[in-house]
Amino acid sequence: MITKNIKMPIARKRLLIVAVIAVVLVLTFITLETTGVTHILSPFNNKNADQIKEDETNAKNKQDFLNSKTNTGNNTTTPPEPTSDDIVLTAHRETDGSVTILTELKNYSDGTCNLTVKNGGDNYTQTAAVLYQASFSTCEGFSIPSNAIPNGIWQISLAITSKGKVNHKTISLEVQ
């Protein structure tokens, strides 16, 4: 049996390889665009109908909570007034030496968080808004750089102003 080995010119082989690679790249790009992984052709903020409906539902739920009226027959109930006992304040020393302050706020839907960190005559302050969440609210975030808090025992105080009332919580942190 005689077999013929048909040789393709090198230029044709290169052209075929380039064409296959180009097709694979185009198909990959189209797949990434349609699945939302990349946003080169379509802007990032394009939302599908489900996302828009979810955003509207979340906004309505938040507004209903902020209105704080739940009607059941003739009874109207409002959530309890927030107190200092509704504030959980923790401080965590990061590996880079900075300190992250974490807050958990029950019965707060809005307001302002004022953080004061004191050690003798040294003071450090930050302000952030209350960020509403369904399970509990939190302050938008506090991170204190390592150069702002030298070694010592620091008093970390949080004052939350909400609906005209101010509640306080204080903890201590030893920085070494």
Buried (B, 14 or more C-beta within 10 A) or exposed (E): EEEEEEEEEEEEEEEEEEEEEEEEEEEEEEEEBEEEEBEEEEEEEEEEEEEEEEEEEEEEEBEEBEEEEEEEEEEEEEEEEBEEEBBBBEBEBEEEEBBEBEBBBBBBBBBBBBBBBBBEEEEBEBEBEBBBEEEBBBBEBBEBEEEEBEEEEBEBBBBBBBEEEEBEBBBEBEBE
